[in-house]
Amino acid sequence: MELENTSISRRNLLRGAIATAALVPFGMTLASCAAPGGGSSGGGSTGKVTADNPFGVAANSKVDAVIFNGGYGIDYVENSAKIMEGNKKLDGVTVKVSSSTKIAQELQPRFVGGNPPDLIDNSGANSIGWNTILDQLEELDDVFEANNLEGTKIADTVYGGVKDPGTFDGKFKALNYVMTIYGIWYSGSLFEKEGFQVPKTWQDLPALGAAAKAKGKYLFLWGKEAATYYQTLVIDSAVIQSGDDVRLPLENLDPKAWSHPTLQSILTILYDLIKAGYMKPGGGGTQFTQAQSQWSLDQAALLYPSGSWIENEMKKQTAPDFKMMGMTELPLDDKQTTPAGFARAEAGEPFIVPSKSKNPAGGKELLRTMLSKESATAFAKSKFAPTIVKGTVPEDGFGSTALQSQGKMLEAAGDNVFTIKSTNLYGMNSDQLPIWNSFLAGGMTVAEITKQLQALVDKVANDSSITKIEIK
């Protein structure tokens, strides 16, 4: 998940993007924030469609891209823009790449005014709620059907399932660029030095917490803006244990979703870890990157739950020879009902092309350039994270142990991956944050957090002004 000025995203832990309720009160009609119109026919002039110009970008046209300036920065899009401008097949196209940390505040007025950018990275805590703009976005299937700059059909070069996070009611509206795997991260060198055992299930965590405490360390820590990382950990772990029996009730706003026995068992273990003193106190008053540096630089805690953006986000605040490594989130016990290696892995960092922009064809062409092998490899090498393009990360992970871990987790999972949409889709994260900050600080019981989290689900489910989308 991404927060403003950081990749806490990103991408959509949660990678990302806070949706509708973060932008408008629950009681407000969603359509009130939407601009009129929409449709799939883009604005602006177009050029001749050819194999080298599949979207018909007009000669000498300009492309306007606004990119969320989080943990991944904007230089990777600037790099692709230079490649696109140097593409002689496009005849004089120029690209302007602008940065933003307040996507909704800065770009919603442009949607309303009928002049949105041609390409937007709709990420961060201030992203635009999906329900407010879906009818104003281009469908992006033609991007995947086009050939990349190397002449290969893009659909044949990407990981399976990467359309899913950006598909709403069967329509592919957001192209998520970064392949994110959610896991638990640790220092390989610290574990080796102290003889700590890497846990395999939640049942192993109390013993590891005691071992950490004996060495003057904590098992976990958190920062105030990222308290819901632990919600992600709890939900994902429960899905890894029990599959769709947990996932679908949560996704579809079931009135008993948070009462599932697997969720309750994991919450109980986490509560016991907190009460035992294995969670570093004070997280509710600590900015999240400062808290993360207590883990990656000071090594005050052994484990940290996050998406795979964590290495790039903390690369300037990580101890030498840290050897950051990751494992998939943990099942409750050794009786999980899902396949071995089952993991939450999804495309994150959602890029959108507004239909009423001046040059939607140019927005799609910039996406095509970003999906070239050259651009995707450059991203993986500089950001320590893979894009959705396969085969761009070598076995040595460009020297990154965290990137090596990501490759191993993705390989072990194969097609056995899942995603969670409801939190971002319905904008619940902002209301969940204070609840989780209280729970992690030891100020709330399992029964109390269950009641409050379920109340938020029920509030969305019972609000007739919020359009519901069935998730399968």
Backbone torsions as a table, in degrees:
resi	resn	phi	psi	omega
1	MET	NA	146.2	178.6
2	GLU	-111.3	139.4	171.4
3	LEU	-108.1	166.4	178.8
4	GLU	-55.4	132.1	-179.4
5	ASN	69.5	6.1	-177.9
6	THR	-147.2	165.7	175.8
7	SER	-99.6	89.6	-175.5
8	ILE	-128.5	22.0	179.0
9	SER	-52.6	-106.4	-133.5
10	ARG	-38.1	111.6	127.0
11	ARG	125.1	-71.1	-175.6
12	ASN	-150.0	NA	NA
13	LEU	NA	60.8	83.9
14	LEU	13.0	NA	NA
15	ARG	NA	2.9	161.4
16	GLY	153.4	-50.0	-160.3
17	ALA	-122.9	125.6	179.1
18	ILE	-88.8	128.2	-171.9
19	ALA	-96.6	-151.3	-163.4
20	THR	-41.6	-53.3	-171.8
21	ALA	-68.3	-19.0	176.8
22	ALA	-73.7	-16.4	-176.1
23	LEU	-105.6	-31.5	-179.0
24	VAL	-137.4	152.6	175.7
25	PRO	-61.5	154.0	-178.5
26	PHE	-57.1	-33.7	-175.6
27	GLY	-78.6	-10.3	-176.8
28	MET	-81.8	140.8	178.2
29	THR	-64.7	131.2	-177.3
30	LEU	-60.6	-37.3	-176.3
31	ALA	-64.6	-16.7	-176.4
32	SER	-67.4	-20.0	178.6
33	CYS	-96.3	-5.4	-174.2
34	ALA	-90.6	145.8	173.6
35	ALA	-78.4	152.7	177.9
36	PRO	-69.1	162.1	175.3
37	GLY	91.0	-141.4	-176.6
38	GLY	122.1	-142.1	178.5
39	GLY	95.9	174.6	-174.4
40	SER	-109.3	-4.8	179.6
41	SER	-87.6	116.3	-175.6
42	GLY	-73.4	160.3	177.1
43	GLY	-90.1	-176.2	175.4
44	GLY	81.0	167.9	179.6
45	SER	-80.6	156.1	179.6
46	THR	-130.1	155.1	177.7
47	GLY	-103.1	-168.3	-178.8
48	LYS	-76.1	132.9	177.9
49	VAL	-80.8	123.9	177.2
50	THR	-136.5	174.5	178.1
51	ALA	-61.1	-32.0	-179.8
52	ASP	-91.6	-6.4	178.5
53	ASN	-140.0	66.3	-168.5
54	PRO	-64.3	-18.9	-178.7
55	PHE	-105.4	-0.9	178.1
56	GLY	71.0	48.2	177.6
57	VAL	-68.8	129.5	-177.2
58	ALA	-69.8	144.8	176.8
59	ALA	-60.4	142.0	176.4
60	ASN	60.7	18.9	179.1
61	SER	-82.2	166.0	-179.2
62	LYS	-114.3	143.2	178.5
63	VAL	-115.9	130.5	-178.3
64	ASP	-111.8	113.1	-179.2
65	ALA	-119.9	132.4	176.0
66	VAL	-117.4	121.6	-170.2
67	ILE	-119.2	133.1	176.6
68	PHE	-63.8	126.0	-178.0
69	ASN	-94.2	75.5	179.6
70	GLY	-107.3	-143.3	-175.8
71	GLY	-63.9	-22.3	179.7
72	TYR	-94.0	-6.0	-178.6
73	GLY	66.7	-161.9	178.4
74	ILE	-125.3	-3.7	-174.2
75	ASP	-63.7	-26.8	179.7
76	TYR	-67.6	-32.3	175.5
77	VAL	-77.0	-37.1	175.8
78	GLU	-60.7	-38.1	177.7
79	ASN	-62.3	-45.1	178.3
80	SER	-67.0	-34.0	178.3
81	ALA	-62.5	-40.3	178.1
82	LYS	-64.6	-39.9	177.5
83	ILE	-63.4	-41.9	-179.1
84	MET	-66.0	-42.8	179.2
85	GLU	-65.3	-28.4	178.5
86	GLY	-85.4	-1.1	179.8
87	ASN	-78.5	104.5	-175.2
88	LYS	-65.5	-18.2	179.0
89	LYS	-70.2	-15.3	-176.5
90	LEU	-98.6	-9.7	168.5
91	ASP	58.8	71.6	168.9
92	GLY	81.5	18.6	178.8
93	VAL	-72.6	137.2	176.0
94	THR	-119.9	150.6	-175.2
95	VAL	-127.6	129.0	174.2
96	LYS	-107.1	120.7	179.3
97	VAL	-110.6	117.7	179.8
98	SER	-113.4	150.9	179.8
99	SER	-104.0	155.0	177.4
100	SER	-154.9	146.0	169.9
101	THR	-114.0	0.7	-179.7
102	LYS	-130.4	68.6	-174.1
103	ILE	-57.7	-49.7	-176.9
104	ALA	-63.8	-50.4	-176.1
105	GLN	-61.4	-37.5	-175.8
106	GLU	-86.7	-30.0	-172.5
107	LEU	-104.9	-22.2	176.2
108	GLN	-58.0	-41.1	176.1
109	PRO	-60.3	-31.4	178.9
110	ARG	-72.6	-34.3	173.3
111	PHE	-63.3	-46.3	-179.1
112	VAL	-62.4	-37.6	-179.4
113	GLY	-79.5	-5.0	178.3
114	GLY	78.7	19.5	180.0
115	ASN	-134.2	52.5	179.4
116	PRO	-70.2	161.4	175.6
117	PRO	-62.5	168.0	-179.3
118	ASP	-81.1	-25.9	178.7
119	LEU	-145.8	134.1	-178.5
120	ILE	-132.5	134.6	169.0
121	ASP	-93.1	96.0	-172.4
122	ASN	-84.7	74.1	-173.5
123	SER	-127.0	172.0	175.0
124	GLY	90.5	171.5	-178.9
125	ALA	-65.1	-19.8	179.1
126	ASN	-108.3	36.0	176.4
127	SER	-76.2	165.8	-179.7
128	ILE	-83.5	133.3	178.7
129	GLY	-61.4	129.9	-174.9
130	TRP	-58.4	-41.3	-176.1
131	ASN	-62.9	-18.4	-177.6
132	THR	-86.4	-16.4	-172.8
133	ILE	-130.5	-2.1	-173.4
134	LEU	-55.5	-38.5	-177.8
135	ASP	-76.8	-0.1	-179.7
136	GLN	-111.8	13.8	-175.5
137	LEU	-114.5	145.7	173.5
138	GLU	-67.0	145.1	167.0
139	GLU	-78.5	144.3	-168.8
140	LEU	-114.2	15.7	178.6
141	ASP	-58.7	-35.5	-177.3
142	ASP	-66.2	-22.8	175.7
143	VAL	-66.9	-44.1	179.4
144	PHE	-70.4	-26.5	179.6
145	GLU	-80.5	-17.9	179.5
146	ALA	-76.1	161.0	173.1
147	ASN	-82.3	147.8	174.4
148	ASN	-77.0	-178.0	-177.4
149	LEU	-66.2	-19.5	178.9
150	GLU	-88.7	-3.1	175.9
151	GLY	94.0	11.3	179.3
152	THR	-107.3	140.1	178.5
153	LYS	-58.1	127.1	-174.5
154	ILE	-59.4	-38.7	179.9
155	ALA	-57.6	-25.9	-179.9
156	ASP	-86.6	-3.8	-175.9
157	THR	-109.3	-3.4	-173.5
158	VAL	-109.8	161.2	177.2
159	TYR	-65.2	151.9	176.7
160	GLY	-66.6	146.1	175.0
161	GLY	80.2	4.8	-174.9
162	VAL	-73.6	-15.1	175.6
163	LYS	-75.3	-25.8	-168.8
164	ASP	-55.8	-48.9	-177.0
165	PRO	-62.2	-25.1	-178.0
166	GLY	-104.5	14.0	179.8
167	THR	-105.0	124.8	-178.6
168	PHE	-126.0	123.6	-177.1
169	ASP	51.4	39.8	175.9
170	GLY	81.1	2.9	-178.1
171	LYS	-113.2	127.5	-176.6
172	PHE	-83.8	100.4	-172.2
173	LYS	-112.3	-16.5	-178.0
174	ALA	-134.7	124.8	179.0
175	LEU	-96.6	109.0	-179.8
176	ASN	-86.5	124.0	-165.8
177	TYR	-91.5	-34.2	-173.1
178	VAL	-99.4	132.1	177.6
179	MET	-83.6	110.4	-175.7
180	THR	-108.9	132.1	171.9
181	ILE	-117.7	134.4	-179.5
182	TYR	-92.0	136.3	-176.8
183	GLY	-159.0	-170.1	174.3
184	ILE	-114.8	129.2	-171.1
185	TRP	-112.3	147.2	-176.4
186	TYR	-154.5	167.8	177.4
187	SER	-90.2	114.1	178.6
188	GLY	-62.4	-37.0	-179.1
189	SER	-69.3	-38.1	178.5
190	LEU	-66.2	-43.2	179.1
191	PHE	-62.5	-39.5	178.7
192	GLU	-66.7	-44.6	-177.2
193	LYS	-62.8	-44.1	-175.0
194	GLU	-94.0	-5.9	179.0
195	GLY	73.9	23.9	177.5
196	PHE	-69.7	143.9	179.1
197	GLN	-94.9	127.9	178.3
198	VAL	-66.4	123.3	-176.7
199	PRO	-69.6	150.5	178.4
200	LYS	-111.6	-23.6	178.2
201	THR	-144.5	170.7	176.1
202	TRP	-63.0	-25.0	179.6
203	GLN	-65.1	-20.8	-179.1
204	ASP	-84.9	-13.3	-171.3
205	LEU	-69.7	-37.1	178.4
206	PRO	-59.0	-41.7	179.5
207	ALA	-66.6	-38.9	178.6
208	LEU	-68.1	-37.4	176.5
209	GLY	-61.2	-41.7	178.6
210	ALA	-65.8	-38.9	178.6
211	ALA	-66.0	-38.4	177.9
212	ALA	-64.9	-44.7	-178.6
213	LYS	-61.6	-36.2	178.6
214	ALA	-64.4	-23.2	178.8
215	LYS	-99.6	10.2	179.3
216	GLY	76.3	24.7	-178.8
217	LYS	-124.0	167.2	176.3
218	TYR	-103.4	162.5	176.4
219	LEU	-80.0	-47.0	-177.4
220	PHE	-131.8	165.2	166.9
221	LEU	-150.6	170.5	179.6
222	TRP	-152.9	164.0	173.8
223	GLY	-120.9	153.9	-167.6
224	LYS	-59.8	-39.9	-178.5
225	GLU	-76.7	-13.4	-176.5
226	ALA	-116.3	22.0	179.5
227	ALA	-59.2	-31.4	-178.8
228	THR	-75.4	-1.5	168.4
229	TYR	-58.0	-32.6	179.7
230	TYR	-76.1	-27.7	170.9
231	GLN	-65.0	-44.1	176.7
232	THR	-58.3	-45.4	179.2
233	LEU	-59.8	-45.7	-178.3
234	VAL	-65.5	-48.4	-179.3
235	ILE	-63.1	-49.7	-177.2
236	ASP	-62.3	-40.7	178.6
237	SER	-62.0	-40.5	179.2
238	ALA	-66.4	-37.2	177.1
239	VAL	-68.0	-39.8	176.9
240	ILE	-61.6	-35.6	178.8
241	GLN	-74.4	-46.4	-168.3
242	SER	-123.4	3.1	173.0
243	GLY	65.6	-143.0	-175.0
244	ASP	-64.9	-17.6	177.4
245	ASP	-61.3	-28.0	174.7
246	VAL	-96.5	-45.1	-171.2
247	ARG	-63.2	-50.5	-172.8
248	LEU	-65.0	-41.0	175.1
249	PRO	-60.3	-39.0	177.5
250	LEU	-66.4	-45.1	-177.2
251	GLU	-65.4	-34.7	-174.2
252	ASN	-106.2	22.6	168.3
253	LEU	60.3	43.9	179.3
254	ASP	-68.5	139.9	-177.9
255	PRO	-66.4	-10.9	177.7
256	LYS	-121.1	20.1	-173.3
257	ALA	-55.8	-46.2	-175.2
258	TRP	-79.6	-4.0	178.8
259	SER	-91.6	2.4	-179.1
260	HIS	-57.0	135.9	-176.3
261	PRO	-55.6	-36.8	-179.8
262	THR	-67.3	-43.6	175.8
263	LEU	-60.5	-43.4	-179.0
264	GLN	-64.0	-39.0	179.7
265	SER	-65.7	-41.4	-179.9
266	ILE	-69.7	-42.4	176.2
267	LEU	-59.0	-37.8	-179.8
268	THR	-66.0	-41.4	177.7
269	ILE	-65.0	-43.5	178.7
270	LEU	-61.7	-41.5	177.3
271	TYR	-59.8	-44.2	179.9
272	ASP	-64.6	-36.8	177.7
273	LEU	-64.2	-40.6	178.8
274	ILE	-65.0	-46.6	-178.7
275	LYS	-66.2	-26.5	178.5
276	ALA	-78.9	-5.7	179.3
277	GLY	85.7	20.4	-178.6
278	TYR	-90.8	-6.9	175.1
279	MET	-100.0	125.1	-179.3
280	LYS	-61.4	125.0	-178.0
281	PRO	-73.1	163.6	174.4
282	GLY	91.4	2.9	-177.4
283	GLY	-63.0	-30.9	-179.3
284	GLY	-65.5	-15.4	178.1
285	GLY	-114.2	15.4	-175.9
286	THR	-118.7	128.3	176.6
287	GLN	-60.8	141.5	-164.9
288	PHE	-63.9	-35.9	178.4
289	THR	-71.5	-28.6	173.9
290	GLN	-66.3	-41.3	177.1
291	ALA	-63.4	-42.8	-180.0
292	GLN	-64.2	-33.2	178.0
293	SER	-69.9	-26.9	173.7
294	GLN	-63.6	-27.4	176.2
295	TRP	-84.6	-51.7	-171.1
296	SER	-83.1	-26.5	-179.0
297	LEU	-104.1	-50.8	-178.5
298	ASP	-83.2	-20.0	-178.4
299	GLN	55.8	44.0	179.2
300	ALA	-77.6	-19.8	179.1
301	ALA	-134.0	154.8	-175.5
302	LEU	-82.5	-41.0	-169.3
303	LEU	-123.7	150.3	174.9
304	TYR	-145.7	124.8	178.9
305	PRO	-85.4	131.6	-177.6
306	SER	-167.1	168.1	167.6
307	GLY	-78.2	171.5	-172.7
308	SER	-74.6	3.4	173.1
309	TRP	-73.6	-8.6	-168.7
310	ILE	-60.0	-38.9	-178.1
311	GLU	-64.4	-47.3	-179.4
312	ASN	-64.8	-38.7	-179.1
313	GLU	-62.6	-35.0	-174.4
314	MET	-110.7	17.5	-173.2
315	LYS	-63.0	-24.6	177.9
316	LYS	-91.0	-3.2	-178.3
317	GLN	-132.0	45.3	179.8
318	THR	-125.0	135.7	-178.0
319	ALA	-60.9	146.6	175.5
320	PRO	-58.9	143.2	179.2
321	ASP	57.1	33.0	179.3
322	PHE	-67.4	-34.9	-178.1
323	LYS	54.0	61.1	-179.9
324	MET	-61.0	130.3	-179.2
325	MET	-136.3	159.1	-178.6
326	GLY	-134.4	154.1	172.4
327	MET	-132.2	157.1	177.1
328	THR	-65.5	156.6	177.3
329	GLU	-58.8	152.7	-165.1
330	LEU	-90.8	139.4	169.7
331	PRO	-70.1	164.4	178.6
332	LEU	-62.3	-47.3	-178.5
333	ASP	-152.0	-164.6	-176.4
334	ASP	-86.7	16.6	-178.5
335	LYS	-114.0	30.8	-179.0
336	GLN	-62.4	146.0	-176.2
337	THR	-95.4	-2.7	-178.2
338	THR	-99.9	166.2	-178.5
339	PRO	-65.4	155.0	175.8
340	ALA	-59.0	138.4	-179.9
341	GLY	85.1	-3.3	-179.3
342	PHE	-53.2	130.9	-172.5
343	ALA	-150.7	155.9	170.6
344	ARG	-84.6	109.0	178.7
345	ALA	-137.5	129.4	-175.3
346	GLU	-154.5	157.5	173.2
347	ALA	-75.2	135.8	178.7
348	GLY	-129.1	-178.8	-176.1
349	GLU	66.6	77.1	-171.0
350	PRO	-80.4	123.2	176.9
351	PHE	-103.8	136.6	-177.1
352	ILE	-130.3	152.7	178.1
353	VAL	-121.4	106.2	178.7
354	PRO	-65.4	135.8	-178.1
355	SER	-65.1	-32.4	-175.5
356	LYS	-96.2	17.1	175.1
357	SER	-73.5	168.6	-178.6
358	LYS	-71.7	-28.6	-173.7
359	ASN	-143.6	65.6	179.6
360	PRO	-61.5	-31.0	177.0
361	ALA	-62.4	-38.8	177.4
362	GLY	-67.0	-35.9	176.1
363	GLY	-62.3	-42.1	179.1
364	LYS	-68.4	-36.9	179.7
365	GLU	-66.3	-35.4	176.5
366	LEU	-66.2	-38.1	174.7
367	LEU	-61.9	-43.4	179.0
368	ARG	-59.6	-38.5	178.6
369	THR	-67.5	-40.5	178.1
370	MET	-62.7	-26.3	-178.6
371	LEU	-91.1	6.6	174.4
372	SER	-72.3	158.4	-179.4
373	LYS	-63.4	-37.5	-179.1
374	GLU	-62.2	-49.0	-178.2
375	SER	-67.4	-43.4	-177.6
376	ALA	-66.0	-38.2	178.3
377	THR	-67.2	-41.2	179.2
378	ALA	-62.4	-38.7	177.9
379	PHE	-63.2	-50.1	-177.3
380	ALA	-59.5	-39.5	-177.6
381	LYS	-69.7	-38.5	-175.8
382	SER	-89.0	-25.9	-175.6
383	LYS	-106.9	-3.3	-178.9
384	PHE	56.4	39.4	178.6
385	ALA	-150.7	140.3	179.1
386	PRO	-81.2	147.7	169.0
387	THR	-83.9	-174.8	177.4
388	ILE	-75.7	-5.7	179.1
389	VAL	-82.6	123.6	-178.2
390	LYS	-73.8	157.7	170.6
391	GLY	73.0	23.7	-179.4
392	THR	-110.5	0.0	179.4
393	VAL	-117.8	119.3	179.3
394	PRO	-71.1	167.6	-177.0
395	GLU	-60.3	-31.5	-179.2
396	ASP	-83.2	2.2	177.1
397	GLY	57.9	32.8	-176.3
398	PHE	54.3	30.0	179.6
399	GLY	86.6	2.8	-178.4
400	SER	-97.1	120.1	177.4
401	THR	-68.5	-32.1	178.0
402	ALA	-67.1	-41.1	179.2
403	LEU	-68.1	-35.2	174.3
404	GLN	-61.3	-42.4	178.8
405	SER	-61.8	-42.1	178.8
406	GLN	-59.4	-44.2	179.2
407	GLY	-60.7	-41.5	-179.9
408	LYS	-67.1	-40.6	179.5
409	MET	-66.5	-42.4	179.4
410	LEU	-65.6	-39.1	179.0
411	GLU	-66.3	-41.5	-179.6
412	ALA	-66.8	-34.5	-178.6
413	ALA	-76.1	-38.9	-176.1
414	GLY	59.1	-126.0	177.9
415	ASP	-87.7	-1.1	-177.7
416	ASN	-88.0	70.1	-178.7
417	VAL	-129.0	160.3	178.1
418	PHE	-141.7	168.2	176.0
419	THR	-136.8	161.7	175.7
420	ILE	-122.6	123.3	-174.8
421	LYS	-108.3	-30.2	-163.7
422	SER	-61.1	-39.6	-177.3
423	THR	-59.4	-48.0	179.7
424	ASN	-74.4	-38.1	-177.8
425	LEU	-60.0	-41.1	-176.4
426	TYR	-104.6	8.0	172.6
427	GLY	64.4	38.6	-176.3
428	MET	-86.3	-13.8	-172.0
429	ASN	-57.9	-42.2	-176.5
430	SER	-63.6	-33.0	177.9
431	ASP	-81.5	-24.4	179.4
432	GLN	-78.8	-25.9	-176.3
433	LEU	-56.2	-52.1	-179.5
434	PRO	-63.9	-30.5	178.1
435	ILE	-64.4	-46.6	-178.1
436	TRP	-71.9	-34.1	175.1
437	ASN	-60.2	-40.5	178.7
438	SER	-67.2	-44.7	-178.6
439	PHE	-63.2	-45.8	-177.8
440	LEU	-66.5	-25.1	177.5
441	ALA	-83.2	-0.1	179.8
442	GLY	84.7	14.4	-176.1
443	GLY	-96.7	12.9	-176.2
444	MET	-152.0	140.2	177.5
445	THR	-84.3	171.8	176.3
446	VAL	-62.3	-41.7	179.0
447	ALA	-63.0	-38.0	-178.5
448	GLU	-71.2	-43.3	-179.9
449	ILE	-68.1	-35.9	177.0
450	THR	-60.7	-46.7	-179.1
451	LYS	-61.4	-43.7	-176.5
452	GLN	-72.3	-39.7	178.3
453	LEU	-67.2	-39.6	178.3
454	GLN	-66.7	-34.7	178.8
455	ALA	-62.2	-37.2	177.2
456	LEU	-66.6	-41.4	176.3
457	VAL	-60.3	-45.8	-178.7
458	ASP	-64.5	-35.3	-179.1
459	LYS	-62.9	-43.4	176.8
460	VAL	-67.4	-44.9	-177.1
461	ALA	-60.6	-34.5	-175.0
462	ASN	-94.4	0.4	-179.6
463	ASP	-90.6	107.2	-176.0
464	SER	-68.9	-16.2	179.6
465	SER	-78.9	-11.8	-179.2
466	ILE	-98.8	121.5	178.3
467	THR	-71.1	126.9	-179.7
468	LYS	-95.0	142.1	176.8
469	ILE	-121.0	121.4	-179.8
470	GLU	-69.9	130.1	179.9
471	ILE	-110.6	130.6	-176.9
472	LYS	-110.8	NA	NA
